[in-house]
């Protein structure tokens, strides 16, 4: 089965996950700047990879109600 993400983006996500596990990953501004969930950490890694120009699938479209 082919991989979903490029090697560069896999490395970005791996780096972010290490930061998350150490408790040093910052998500954004606000009251609780530390990232609390695994899914949020992966999303941060993928968005960083997108900004770096790595091959990453498009974001999922939001469902309308």
Number of C-alpha atoms within 10 A of each C-alpha: 3 4 7 11 16 13 11 15 22 19 14 20 21 15 12 22 19 13 15 21 12 9 12 13 18 16 15 11 8 7 6 10 12 16 19 14 9 12 11 13 23 17 14 21 20 23 17 16 21 16 8 12 11 18 16 16 11 7 9 6 6 6 5 4 3
